[in-house]
Amino acid sequence: MKNIHPGLIAMATLRDGTYWFLPEHALAVVKDAMKYGLPLVGIDGAIVTPDWIKPSAADSWDYTSPSYPPVADRYLHAWQFIEDRANSGVHFEIVLDDD
């Protein structure tokens, strides 16, 4: 997350070292990743409350795993994937290889 705008980071919920974004902020992170050429390696979805995090495999995607179908454009896929879940109450971790 070191290359993502600090204003976006400030909008995230930080839990156990993971930044969880509401869909509209997750989309902005994907846009920044694409703009700066940061490799997108996955999306983790979860329901995040003040007391717990419930991961959702149905709302997650791993671009590096052979268990998932390959996609031609990770950024476009991530955008649509998150947008499709915009009203679901899910928060997203955007997993980048930006170290």
C-alpha positions in Angstrom: 0.0 0.0 0.0 3.0 2.3 0.1 2.2 3.7 -3.4 -1.5 4.3 -2.8 -2.6 7.8 -2.0 -2.6 8.5 1.8 -6.1 9.9 1.6 -7.4 6.5 0.4 -5.5 4.7 3.1 -7.1 7.0 5.7 -10.5 5.9 4.4 -9.8 2.2 5.1 -10.5 0.2 8.2 -7.3 -1.2 9.5 -7.5 -4.6 11.2 -4.6 -6.9 12.1 -2.4 -5.1 9.6 -4.9 -5.4 6.7 -6.6 -2.4 5.1 -10.3 -3.1 4.4 -12.0 -0.7 1.9 -15.6 0.1 1.2 -16.3 -0.7 -2.5 -16.0 2.9 -3.7 -12.6 3.3 -2.0 -11.5 -0.2 -3.2 -12.3 1.0 -6.8 -10.1 4.0 -6.3 -7.2 1.8 -5.1 -7.6 -0.4 -8.2 -7.5 2.8 -10.3 -4.3 4.0 -8.6 -2.7 0.5 -9.0 -3.5 0.6 -12.7 -2.2 4.2 -13.0 1.1 3.5 -11.3 1.5 0.0 -12.8 1.3 -1.8 -9.4 0.8 -5.5 -9.9 -2.7 -6.6 -8.7 -2.4 -10.1 -7.2 -5.8 -10.5 -5.5 -9.0 -9.2 -4.0 -10.2 -10.4 -0.6 -13.7 -9.7 0.4 -15.1 -9.8 4.0 -17.9 -8.5 6.1 -16.2 -6.1 8.6 -17.8 -5.0 11.8 -16.4 -3.3 14.9 -16.0 -6.7 16.6 -15.1 -9.2 13.9 -14.2 -9.9 10.3 -16.0 -12.7 8.3 -14.0 -13.5 5.2 -16.0 -14.3 2.1 -14.6 -16.7 -0.5 -17.4 -15.8 -2.9 -16.2 -12.1 -2.8 -12.5 -12.9 -3.2 -10.3 -13.6 -6.2 -6.6 -14.7 -6.4 -5.0 -13.7 -9.7 -2.0 -15.9 -9.0 -3.8 -19.1 -8.2 -4.5 -21.8 -10.9 -7.7 -22.5 -9.0 -9.2 -19.3 -10.5 -9.8 -18.8 -14.2 -7.3 -16.6 -15.9 -8.4 -13.1 -16.8 -7.1 -10.9 -19.7 -7.0 -7.6 -17.7 -6.7 -7.9 -13.9 -7.6 -4.2 -13.3 -10.7 -4.3 -15.5 -11.8 -7.6 -13.9 -11.2 -6.2 -10.4 -13.2 -3.1 -11.2 -16.2 -5.1 -12.4 -15.8 -7.7 -9.6 -16.0 -5.0 -6.9 -18.6 -2.9 -8.8 -20.9 -6.0 -8.9 -20.7 -6.2 -5.1 -21.0 -2.4 -4.4 -24.3 -2.8 -2.4 -23.5 -6.1 -0.7 -22.0 -4.7 2.5 -18.6 -6.3 1.7 -15.3 -4.6 2.4 -12.3 -5.4 0.2 -8.6 -5.8 0.7 -6.8 -5.0 -2.5 -3.7 -7.2 -2.6 -0.8 -5.6 -4.5 2.7 -6.6 -5.1 4.1 -3.1 -4.4 7.0 -3.8 -2.1 
